[in-house]
């Protein structure tokens, strides 16, 4: 992948889920990257939840 497309897909993991993916990709005119954005959103969301759970167990 090219650096710009990689950055766009990576930013989708911090969007608002599927709606954020559509907004980010349509604003950048890269709707062909939707499958990659969906995967980034799901993996990013899961890793965020796991990291937060581990951090809360460590703090409390």
CHARMM-style PDB file with segment names, atoms N, HN, CA, C and O in Angstrom:
ATOM      1  N   UNK     1       0.845  -1.193   0.000  1.00  0.00      PROA
ATOM      2  CA  UNK     1       0.000   0.000   0.000  1.00  0.00      PROA
ATOM      3  C   UNK     1       0.883   1.246   0.000  1.00  0.00      PROA
ATOM      4  O   UNK     1       2.050   1.217   0.391  1.00  0.00      PROA
ATOM      5  N   UNK     2       0.299   2.294  -0.437  1.00  0.00      PROA
ATOM      6  HN  UNK     2      -0.649   2.317  -0.755  1.00  0.00      PROA
ATOM      7  CA  UNK     2       0.983   3.577  -0.414  1.00  0.00      PROA
ATOM      8  C   UNK     2       0.819   4.214   0.962  1.00  0.00      PROA
ATOM      9  O   UNK     2      -0.145   3.897   1.659  1.00  0.00      PROA
ATOM     10  N   UNK     3       1.717   5.095   1.376  1.00  0.00      PROA
ATOM     11  HN  UNK     3       2.500   5.353   0.809  1.00  0.00      PROA
ATOM     12  CA  UNK     3       1.656   5.683   2.723  1.00  0.00      PROA
ATOM     13  C   UNK     3       0.362   6.440   3.007  1.00  0.00      PROA
ATOM     14  O   UNK     3      -0.150   6.376   4.124  1.00  0.00      PROA
ATOM     15  N   UNK     4      -0.170   7.146   2.029  1.00  0.00      PROA
ATOM     16  HN  UNK     4       0.246   7.198   1.121  1.00  0.00      PROA
ATOM     17  CA  UNK     4      -1.401   7.913   2.265  1.00  0.00      PROA
ATOM     18  C   UNK     4      -2.572   6.977   2.502  1.00  0.00      PROA
ATOM     19  O   UNK     4      -3.356   7.189   3.428  1.00  0.00      PROA
ATOM     20  N   UNK     5      -2.701   5.943   1.678  1.00  0.00      PROA
ATOM     21  HN  UNK     5      -2.065   5.771   0.926  1.00  0.00      PROA
ATOM     22  CA  UNK     5      -3.794   4.994   1.859  1.00  0.00      PROA
ATOM     23  C   UNK     5      -3.654   4.240   3.175  1.00  0.00      PROA
ATOM     24  O   UNK     5      -4.654   3.972   3.841  1.00  0.00      PROA
ATOM     25  N   UNK     6      -2.437   3.898   3.554  1.00  0.00      PROA
ATOM     26  HN  UNK     6      -1.624   4.116   3.013  1.00  0.00      PROA
ATOM     27  CA  UNK     6      -2.221   3.216   4.828  1.00  0.00      PROA
ATOM     28  C   UNK     6      -2.618   4.106   6.000  1.00  0.00      PROA
ATOM     29  O   UNK     6      -3.201   3.623   6.971  1.00  0.00      PROA
ATOM     30  N   UNK     7      -2.314   5.389   5.922  1.00  0.00      PROA
ATOM     31  HN  UNK     7      -1.840   5.781   5.134  1.00  0.00      PROA
ATOM     32  CA  UNK     7      -2.700   6.321   6.988  1.00  0.00      PROA
ATOM     33  C   UNK     7      -4.208   6.493   7.053  1.00  0.00      PROA
ATOM     34  O   UNK     7      -4.768   6.607   8.143  1.00  0.00      PROA
ATOM     35  N   UNK     8      -4.873   6.512   5.907  1.00  0.00      PROA
ATOM     36  HN  UNK     8      -4.418   6.419   5.022  1.00  0.00      PROA
ATOM     37  CA  UNK     8      -6.334   6.661   5.891  1.00  0.00      PROA
ATOM     38  C   UNK     8      -6.993   5.452   6.535  1.00  0.00      PROA
ATOM     39  O   UNK     8      -7.899   5.606   7.355  1.00  0.00      PROA
ATOM     40  N   UNK     9      -6.548   4.244   6.175  1.00  0.00      PROA
ATOM     41  HN  UNK     9      -5.813   4.119   5.510  1.00  0.00      PROA
ATOM     42  CA  UNK     9      -7.132   3.035   6.762  1.00  0.00      PROA
ATOM     43  C   UNK     9      -6.847   2.973   8.258  1.00  0.00      PROA
ATOM     44  O   UNK     9      -7.713   2.562   9.031  1.00  0.00      PROA
ATOM     45  N   UNK    10      -5.661   3.370   8.677  1.00  0.00      PROA
ATOM     46  HN  UNK    10      -4.957   3.703   8.049  1.00  0.00      PROA
ATOM     47  CA  UNK    10      -5.325   3.383  10.101  1.00  0.00      PROA
ATOM     48  C   UNK    10      -6.187   4.373  10.862  1.00  0.00      PROA
ATOM     49  O   UNK    10      -6.581   4.098  11.995  1.00  0.00      PROA
ATOM     50  N   UNK    11      -6.484   5.507  10.273  1.00  0.00      PROA
ATOM     51  HN  UNK    11      -6.163   5.730   9.353  1.00  0.00      PROA
ATOM     52  CA  UNK    11      -7.337   6.487  10.951  1.00  0.00      PROA
ATOM     53  C   UNK    11      -8.768   5.999  11.077  1.00  0.00      PROA
ATOM     54  O   UNK    11      -9.508   6.491  11.928  1.00  0.00      PROA
ATOM     55  N   UNK    12      -9.175   5.046  10.254  1.00  0.00      PROA
ATOM     56  HN  UNK    12      -8.573   4.647   9.562  1.00  0.00      PROA
ATOM     57  CA  UNK    12     -10.536   4.515  10.357  1.00  0.00      PROA
ATOM     58  C   UNK    12     -10.749   3.771  11.664  1.00  0.00      PROA
ATOM     59  O   UNK    12     -11.882   3.672  12.135  1.00  0.00      PROA
ATOM     60  N   UNK    13      -9.695   3.250  12.256  1.00  0.00      PROA
ATOM     61  HN  UNK    13      -8.775   3.331  11.874  1.00  0.00      PROA
ATOM     62  CA  UNK    13      -9.874   2.514  13.512  1.00  0.00      PROA
ATOM     63  C   UNK    13     -10.221   3.451  14.663  1.00  0.00      PROA
ATOM     64  O   UNK    13     -10.715   2.996  15.694  1.00  0.00      PROA
ATOM     65  N   UNK    14      -9.975   4.737  14.510  1.00  0.00      PROA
ATOM     66  HN  UNK    14      -9.574   5.106  13.672  1.00  0.00      PROA
ATOM     67  CA  UNK    14     -10.357   5.690  15.550  1.00  0.00      PROA
ATOM     68  C   UNK    14     -11.608   6.472  15.179  1.00  0.00      PROA
ATOM     69  O   UNK    14     -11.949   7.442  15.855  1.00  0.00      PROA
ATOM     70  N   UNK    15     -12.291   6.071  14.128  1.00  0.00      PROA
ATOM     71  HN  UNK    15     -12.014   5.283  13.579  1.00  0.00      PROA
ATOM     72  CA  UNK    15     -13.527   6.745  13.710  1.00  0.00      PROA
ATOM     73  C   UNK    15     -14.717   6.276  14.527  1.00  0.00      PROA
ATOM     74  O   UNK    15     -14.550   5.728  15.616  1.00  0.00      PROA
ATOM     75  N   UNK    16     -15.890   6.484  14.017  1.00  0.00      PROA
ATOM     76  HN  UNK    16     -16.026   6.929  13.132  1.00  0.00      PROA
ATOM     77  CA  UNK    16     -17.122   6.126  14.720  1.00  0.00      PROA
ATOM     78  C   UNK    16     -17.688   4.809  14.212  1.00  0.00      PROA
ATOM     79  O   UNK    16     -18.886   4.720  13.944  1.00  0.00      PROA
ATOM     80  N   UNK    17     -16.864   3.802  14.076  1.00  0.00      PROA
ATOM     81  HN  UNK    17     -15.891   3.875  14.293  1.00  0.00      PROA
ATOM     82  CA  UNK    17     -17.321   2.522  13.563  1.00  0.00      PROA
ATOM     83  C   UNK    17     -17.537   2.581  12.062  1.00  0.00      PROA
ATOM     84  O   UNK    17     -16.786   3.244  11.346  1.00  0.00      PROA
ATOM     85  N   UNK    18     -18.567   1.884  11.584  1.00  0.00      PROA
ATOM     86  HN  UNK    18     -19.177   1.345  12.165  1.00  0.00      PROA
ATOM     87  CA  UNK    18     -18.853   1.853  10.152  1.00  0.00      PROA
ATOM     88  C   UNK    18     -19.198   3.209   9.582  1.00  0.00      PROA
ATOM     89  O   UNK    18     -18.817   3.525   8.455  1.00  0.00      PROA
ATOM     90  N   UNK    19     -19.917   4.017  10.351  1.00  0.00      PROA
ATOM     91  HN  UNK    19     -20.226   3.760  11.267  1.00  0.00      PROA
ATOM     92  CA  UNK    19     -20.265   5.368   9.896  1.00  0.00      PROA
ATOM     93  C   UNK    19     -19.021   6.229   9.758  1.00  0.00      PROA
ATOM     94  O   UNK    19     -18.908   7.004   8.809  1.00  0.00      PROA
ATOM     95  N   UNK    20     -18.103   6.105  10.677  1.00  0.00      PROA
ATOM     96  HN  UNK    20     -18.196   5.476  11.448  1.00  0.00      PROA
ATOM     97  CA  UNK    20     -16.850   6.849  10.590  1.00  0.00      PROA
ATOM     98  C   UNK    20     -16.003   6.400   9.415  1.00  0.00      PROA
ATOM     99  O   UNK    20     -15.345   7.212   8.765  1.00  0.00      PROA
ATOM    100  N   UNK    21     -16.024   5.083   9.143  1.00  0.00      PROA
ATOM    101  HN  UNK    21     -16.559   4.423   9.672  1.00  0.00      PROA
ATOM    102  CA  UNK    21     -15.291   4.577   7.980  1.00  0.00      PROA
ATOM    103  C   UNK    21     -15.809   5.206   6.697  1.00  0.00      PROA
ATOM    104  O   UNK    21     -15.032   5.661   5.857  1.00  0.00      PROA
ATOM    105  N   UNK    22     -17.131   5.229   6.554  1.00  0.00      PROA
ATOM    106  HN  UNK    22     -17.762   4.860   7.236  1.00  0.00      PROA
ATOM    107  CA  UNK    22     -17.730   5.817   5.349  1.00  0.00      PROA
ATOM    108  C   UNK    22     -17.398   7.296   5.260  1.00  0.00      PROA
ATOM    109  O   UNK    22     -17.077   7.791   4.180  1.00  0.00      PROA
ATOM    110  N   UNK    23     -17.470   8.008   6.375  1.00  0.00      PROA
ATOM    111  HN  UNK    23     -17.731   7.606   7.252  1.00  0.00      PROA
ATOM    112  CA  UNK    23     -17.185   9.446   6.357  1.00  0.00      PROA
ATOM    113  C   UNK    23     -15.730   9.723   5.985  1.00  0.00      PROA
ATOM    114  O   UNK    23     -15.454  10.597   5.163  1.00  0.00      PROA
ATOM    115  N   UNK    24     -14.804   8.983   6.584  1.00  0.00      PROA
ATOM    116  HN  UNK    24     -15.028   8.273   7.251  1.00  0.00      PROA
ATOM    117  CA  UNK    24     -13.383   9.204   6.311  1.00  0.00      PROA
ATOM    118  C   UNK    24     -13.043   8.830   4.877  1.00  0.00      PROA
ATOM    119  O   UNK    24     -12.340   9.571   4.191  1.00  0.00      PROA
ATOM    120  N   UNK    25     -13.540   7.682   4.420  1.00  0.00      PROA
ATOM    121  HN  UNK    25     -14.112   7.080   4.978  1.00  0.00      PROA
ATOM    122  CA  UNK    25     -13.198   7.231   3.073  1.00  0.00      PROA
ATOM    123  C   UNK    25     -13.880   8.062   1.992  1.00  0.00      PROA
ATOM    124  O   UNK    25     -13.293   8.295   0.936  1.00  0.00      PROA
ATOM    125  N   UNK    26     -15.101   8.510   2.237  1.00  0.00      PROA
ATOM    126  HN  UNK    26     -15.578   8.321   3.095  1.00  0.00      PROA
ATOM    127  CA  UNK    26     -15.756   9.344   1.222  1.00  0.00      PROA
ATOM    128  C   UNK    26     -15.129  10.733   1.172  1.00  0.00      PROA
ATOM    129  O   UNK    26     -15.056  11.334   0.100  1.00  0.00      PROA
ATOM    130  N   UNK    27     -14.679  11.249   2.305  1.00  0.00      PROA
ATOM    131  HN  UNK    27     -14.738  10.760   3.175  1.00  0.00      PROA
ATOM    132  CA  UNK    27     -14.017  12.558   2.303  1.00  0.00      PROA
ATOM    133  C   UNK    27     -12.685  12.501   1.564  1.00  0.00      PROA
ATOM    134  O   UNK    27     -12.271  13.480   0.943  1.00  0.00      PROA
ATOM    135  N   UNK    28     -12.020  11.360   1.632  1.00  0.00      PROA
ATOM    136  HN  UNK    28     -12.357  10.565   2.136  1.00  0.00      PROA
ATOM    137  CA  UNK    28     -10.734  11.228   0.945  1.00  0.00      PROA
ATOM    138  C   UNK    28     -10.869  10.604  -0.441  1.00  0.00      PROA
ATOM    139  O   UNK    28      -9.869  10.377  -1.122  1.00  0.00      PROA
ATOM    140  N   UNK    29     -12.110  10.325  -0.859  1.00  0.00      PROA
ATOM    141  HN  UNK    29     -12.922  10.510  -0.306  1.00  0.00      PROA
ATOM    142  CA  UNK    29     -12.394   9.740  -2.178  1.00  0.00      PROA
ATOM    143  C   UNK    29     -11.657   8.409  -2.364  1.00  0.00      PROA
ATOM    144  O   UNK    29     -11.057   8.158  -3.409  1.00  0.00      PROA
ATOM    145  N   UNK    30     -11.716   7.556  -1.324  1.00  0.00      PROA
ATOM    146  HN  UNK    30     -12.204   7.760  -0.476  1.00  0.00      PROA
ATOM    147  CA  UNK    30     -11.046   6.252  -1.365  1.00  0.00      PROA
ATOM    148  C   UNK    30     -12.010   5.150  -0.917  1.00  0.00      PROA
ATOM    149  O   UNK    30     -11.644   4.315  -0.090  1.00  0.00      PROA
ATOM    150  N   UNK    31     -13.222   5.136  -1.445  1.00  0.00      PROA
ATOM    151  HN  UNK    31     -13.520   5.814  -2.117  1.00  0.00      PROA
ATOM    152  CA  UNK    31     -14.212   4.140  -1.027  1.00  0.00      PROA
ATOM    153  C   UNK    31     -13.790   2.710  -1.375  1.00  0.00      PROA
ATOM    154  O   UNK    31     -14.342   1.755  -0.828  1.00  0.00      PROA
ATOM    155  N   UNK    32     -12.829   2.556  -2.267  1.00  0.00      PROA
ATOM    156  HN  UNK    32     -12.381   3.332  -2.710  1.00  0.00      PROA
ATOM    157  CA  UNK    32     -12.357   1.212  -2.613  1.00  0.00      PROA
ATOM    158  C   UNK    32     -11.600   0.555  -1.455  1.00  0.00      PROA
ATOM    159  O   UNK    32     -11.342  -0.648  -1.485  1.00  0.00      PROA
ATOM    160  N   UNK    33     -11.247   1.337  -0.443  1.00  0.00      PROA
ATOM    161  HN  UNK    33     -11.457   2.314  -0.418  1.00  0.00      PROA
ATOM    162  CA  UNK    33     -10.533   0.800   0.716  1.00  0.00      PROA
ATOM    163  C   UNK    33     -11.471   0.346   1.834  1.00  0.00      PROA
ATOM    164  O   UNK    33     -11.012   0.052   2.937  1.00  0.00      PROA
ATOM    165  N   UNK    34     -12.774   0.284   1.566  1.00  0.00      PROA
ATOM    166  HN  UNK    34     -13.147   0.522   0.670  1.00  0.00      PROA
ATOM    167  CA  UNK    34     -13.750  -0.061   2.606  1.00  0.00      PROA
ATOM    168  C   UNK    34     -13.481  -1.419   3.267  1.00  0.00      PROA
ATOM    169  O   UNK    34     -13.577  -1.502   4.491  1.00  0.00      PROA
ATOM    170  N   UNK    35     -13.148  -2.491   2.526  1.00  0.00      PROA
ATOM    171  HN  UNK    35     -13.070  -2.424   1.531  1.00  0.00      PROA
ATOM    172  CA  UNK    35     -12.874  -3.760   3.226  1.00  0.00      PROA
ATOM    173  C   UNK    35     -11.723  -3.654   4.226  1.00  0.00      PROA
ATOM    174  O   UNK    35     -11.792  -4.222   5.316  1.00  0.00      PROA
ATOM    175  N   UNK    36     -10.676  -2.936   3.862  1.00  0.00      PROA
ATOM    176  HN  UNK    36     -10.620  -2.474   2.976  1.00  0.00      PROA
ATOM    177  CA  UNK    36      -9.538  -2.767   4.764  1.00  0.00      PROA
ATOM    178  C   UNK    36      -9.914  -1.910   5.967  1.00  0.00      PROA
ATOM    179  O   UNK    36      -9.439  -2.148   7.077  1.00  0.00      PROA
ATOM    180  N   UNK    37     -10.764  -0.917   5.746  1.00  0.00      PROA
ATOM    181  HN  UNK    37     -11.151  -0.724   4.844  1.00  0.00      PROA
ATOM    182  CA  UNK    37     -11.211  -0.060   6.841  1.00  0.00      PROA
ATOM    183  C   UNK    37     -12.068  -0.842   7.829  1.00  0.00      PROA
ATOM    184  O   UNK    37     -11.961  -0.634   9.038  1.00  0.00      PROA
ATOM    185  N   UNK    38     -12.915  -1.736   7.334  1.00  0.00      PROA
ATOM    186  HN  UNK    38     -13.002  -1.905   6.352  1.00  0.00      PROA
ATOM    187  CA  UNK    38     -13.743  -2.560   8.213  1.00  0.00      PROA
ATOM    188  C   UNK    38     -12.868  -3.440   9.107  1.00  0.00      PROA
ATOM    189  O   UNK    38     -13.127  -3.570  10.304  1.00  0.00      PROA
ATOM    190  N   UNK    39     -11.843  -4.036   8.527  1.00  0.00      PROA
ATOM    191  HN  UNK    39     -11.633  -3.931   7.555  1.00  0.00      PROA
ATOM    192  CA  UNK    39     -10.940  -4.885   9.310  1.00  0.00      PROA
ATOM    193  C   UNK    39     -10.182  -4.052  10.338  1.00  0.00      PROA
ATOM    194  O   UNK    39     -10.034  -4.465  11.489  1.00  0.00      PROA
ATOM    195  N   UNK    40      -9.702  -2.882   9.926  1.00  0.00      PROA
ATOM    196  HN  UNK    40      -9.822  -2.547   8.992  1.00  0.00      PROA
ATOM    197  CA  UNK    40      -8.968  -2.011  10.854  1.00  0.00      PROA
ATOM    198  C   UNK    40      -9.858  -1.569  12.003  1.00  0.00      PROA
ATOM    199  O   UNK    40      -9.404  -1.489  13.145  1.00  0.00      PROA
ATOM    200  N   UNK    41     -11.126  -1.278  11.711  1.00  0.00      PROA
ATOM    201  HN  UNK    41     -11.495  -1.343  10.784  1.00  0.00      PROA
ATOM    202  CA  UNK    41     -12.056  -0.856  12.754  1.00  0.00      PROA
ATOM    203  C   UNK    41     -12.297  -1.980  13.754  1.00  0.00      PROA
ATOM    204  O   UNK    41     -12.310  -1.742  14.962  1.00  0.00      PROA
ATOM    205  N   UNK    42     -12.486  -3.190  13.265  1.00  0.00      PROA
ATOM    206  HN  UNK    42     -12.476  -3.382  12.284  1.00  0.00      PROA
ATOM    207  CA  UNK    42     -12.780  -4.307  14.169  1.00  0.00      PROA
ATOM    208  C   UNK    42     -11.568  -4.711  14.995  1.00  0.00      PROA
ATOM    209  O   UNK    42     -11.692  -4.948  16.196  1.00  0.00      PROA
ATOM    210  N   UNK    43     -10.415  -4.791  14.377  1.00  0.00      PROA
ATOM    211  HN  UNK    43     -10.315  -4.598  13.400  1.00  0.00      PROA
ATOM    212  CA  UNK    43      -9.206  -5.156  15.123  1.00  0.00      PROA
ATOM    213  C   UNK    43      -8.818  -4.040  16.090  1.00  0.00      PROA
ATOM    214  O   UNK    43      -8.443  -4.309  17.231  1.00  0.00      PROA
ATOM    215  N   UNK    44      -8.906  -2.791  15.637  1.00  0.00      PROA
ATOM    216  HN  UNK    44      -9.211  -2.572  14.710  1.00  0.00      PROA
ATOM    217  CA  UNK    44      -8.572  -1.659  16.505  1.00  0.00      PROA
ATOM    218  C   UNK    44      -9.505  -1.546  17.690  1.00  0.00      PROA
ATOM    219  O   UNK    44      -9.061  -1.266  18.804  1.00  0.00      PROA
ATOM    220  N   UNK    45     -10.795  -1.761  17.468  1.00  0.00      PROA
ATOM    221  HN  UNK    45     -11.156  -1.989  16.563  1.00  0.00      PROA
ATOM    222  CA  UNK    45     -11.761  -1.706  18.562  1.00  0.00      PROA
ATOM    223  C   UNK    45     -11.532  -2.813  19.575  1.00  0.00      PROA
ATOM    224  O   UNK    45     -11.585  -2.581  20.783  1.00  0.00      PROA
ATOM    225  N   UNK    46     -11.277  -4.015  19.080  1.00  0.00      PROA
ATOM    226  HN  UNK    46     -11.234  -4.203  18.098  1.00  0.00      PROA
ATOM    227  CA  UNK    46     -11.034  -5.144  19.981  1.00  0.00      PROA
ATOM    228  C   UNK    46      -9.757  -4.941  20.787  1.00  0.00      PROA
ATOM    229  O   UNK    46      -9.727  -5.218  21.986  1.00  0.00      PROA
ATOM    230  N   UNK    47      -8.712  -4.462  20.138  1.00  0.00      PROA
ATOM    231  HN  UNK    47      -8.737  -4.238  19.164  1.00  0.00      PROA
ATOM    232  CA  UNK    47      -7.459  -4.252  20.875  1.00  0.00      PROA
ATOM    233  C   UNK    47      -7.586  -3.129  21.896  1.00  0.00      PROA
ATOM    234  O   UNK    47      -6.954  -3.182  22.951  1.00  0.00      PROA
ATOM    235  N   UNK    48      -8.387  -2.120  21.600  1.00  0.00      PROA
ATOM    236  HN  UNK    48      -8.900  -2.077  20.743  1.00  0.00      PROA
ATOM    237  CA  UNK    48      -8.611  -1.038  22.558  1.00  0.00      PROA
ATOM    238  C   UNK    48      -9.351  -1.547  23.787  1.00  0.00      PROA
ATOM    239  O   UNK    48      -9.004  -1.189  24.912  1.00  0.00      PROA
ATOM    240  N   UNK    49     -10.367  -2.380  23.581  1.00  0.00      PROA
ATOM    241  HN  UNK    49     -10.649  -2.671  22.667  1.00  0.00      PROA
ATOM    242  CA  UNK    49     -11.123  -2.935  24.707  1.00  0.00      PROA
ATOM    243  C   UNK    49     -10.236  -3.849  25.548  1.00  0.00      PROA
ATOM    244  O   UNK    49     -10.281  -3.793  26.777  1.00  0.00      PROA
ATOM    245  N   UNK    50      -9.440  -4.680  24.906  1.00  0.00      PROA
ATOM    246  HN  UNK    50      -9.403  -4.725  23.908  1.00  0.00      PROA
ATOM    247  CA  UNK    50      -8.552  -5.580  25.642  1.00  0.00      PROA
ATOM    248  C   UNK    50      -7.518  -4.788  26.440  1.00  0.00      PROA
ATOM    249  O   UNK    50      -7.259  -5.099  27.602  1.00  0.00      PROA
ATOM    250  N   UNK    51      -6.932  -3.773  25.823  1.00  0.00      PROA
ATOM    251  HN  UNK    51      -7.143  -3.520  24.879  1.00  0.00      PROA
ATOM    252  CA  UNK    51      -5.935  -2.954  26.524  1.00  0.00      PROA
ATOM    253  C   UNK    51      -6.556  -2.218  27.704  1.00  0.00      PROA
ATOM    254  O   UNK    51      -5.941  -2.124  28.767  1.00  0.00      PROA
ATOM    255  N   UNK    52      -7.766  -1.695  27.529  1.00  0.00      PROA
ATOM    256  HN  UNK    52      -8.265  -1.771  26.666  1.00  0.00      PROA
ATOM    257  CA  UNK    52      -8.433  -0.990  28.622  1.00  0.00      PROA
ATOM    258  C   UNK    52      -8.764  -1.945  29.766  1.00  0.00      PROA
ATOM    259  O   UNK    52      -8.634  -1.583  30.935  1.00  0.00      PROA
ATOM    260  N   UNK    53      -9.188  -3.157  29.435  1.00  0.00      PROA
ATOM    261  HN  UNK    53      -9.294  -3.451  28.485  1.00  0.00      PROA
ATOM    262  CA  UNK    53      -9.498  -4.146  30.467  1.00  0.00      PROA
ATOM    263  C   UNK    53      -8.247  -4.529  31.251  1.00  0.00      PROA
ATOM    264  O   UNK    53      -8.279  -4.606  32.479  1.00  0.00      PROA
ATOM    265  N   UNK    54      -7.156  -4.766  30.547  1.00  0.00      PROA
ATOM    266  HN  UNK    54      -7.130  -4.704  29.550  1.00  0.00      PROA
ATOM    267  CA  UNK    54      -5.906  -5.106  31.236  1.00  0.00      PROA
ATOM    268  C   UNK    54      -5.416  -3.953  32.095  1.00  0.00      PROA
ATOM    269  O   UNK    54      -4.923  -4.168  33.203  1.00  0.00      PROA
ATOM    270  N   UNK    55      -5.544  -2.746  31.598  1.00  0.00      PROA
ATOM    271  HN  UNK    55      -5.944  -2.572  30.699  1.00  0.00      PROA
ATOM    272  CA  UNK    55      -5.113  -1.579  32.362  1.00  0.00      PROA
ATOM    273  C   UNK    55      -5.965  -1.394  33.612  1.00  0.00      PROA
ATOM    274  O   UNK    55      -5.442  -1.063  34.676  1.00  0.00      PROA
ATOM    275  N   UNK    56      -7.276  -1.607  33.489  1.00  0.00      PROA
ATOM    276  HN  UNK    56      -7.700  -1.876  32.625  1.00  0.00      PROA
ATOM    277  CA  UNK    56      -8.149  -1.464  34.655  1.00  0.00      PROA
ATOM    278  C   UNK    56      -7.866  -2.549  35.684  1.00  0.00      PROA
ATOM    279  O   UNK    56      -7.919  -2.283  36.885  1.00  0.00      PROA
ATOM    280  N   UNK    57      -7.568  -3.766  35.240  1.00  0.00      PROA
ATOM    281  HN  UNK    57      -7.526  -3.983  34.265  1.00  0.00      PROA
ATOM    282  CA  UNK    57      -7.212  -4.832  36.184  1.00  0.00      PROA
ATOM    283  C   UNK    57      -5.901  -4.526  36.889  1.00  0.00      PROA
ATOM    284  O   UNK    57      -5.731  -4.866  38.060  1.00  0.00      PROA
ATOM    285  N   UNK    58      -4.987  -3.896  36.196  1.00  0.00      PROA
ATOM    286  HN  UNK    58      -5.126  -3.620  35.244  1.00  0.00      PROA
ATOM    287  CA  UNK    58      -3.694  -3.566  36.773  1.00  0.00      PROA
ATOM    288  C   UNK    58      -3.803  -2.415  37.770  1.00  0.00      PROA
ATOM    289  O   UNK    58      -3.112  -2.408  38.789  1.00  0.00      PROA
ATOM    290  N   UNK    59      -4.675  -1.433  37.477  1.00  0.00      PROA
ATOM    291  HN  UNK    59      -5.236  -1.438  36.649  1.00  0.00      PROA
ATOM    292  CA  UNK    59      -4.821  -0.255  38.338  1.00  0.00      PROA
ATOM    293  C   UNK    59      -5.617  -0.590  39.591  1.00  0.00      PROA
ATOM    294  O   UNK    59      -5.272  -0.143  40.685  1.00  0.00      PROA
ATOM    295  N   UNK    60      -6.663  -1.362  39.440  1.00  0.00      PROA
ATOM    296  HN  UNK    60      -6.943  -1.725  38.552  1.00  0.00      PROA
ATOM    297  CA  UNK    60      -7.565  -1.631  40.570  1.00  0.00      PROA
ATOM    298  C   UNK    60      -7.134  -2.799  41.363  1.00  0.00      PROA
ATOM    299  OT1 UNK    60      -7.786  -3.154  42.345  1.00  0.00      PROA
TER     300      UNK     60
END
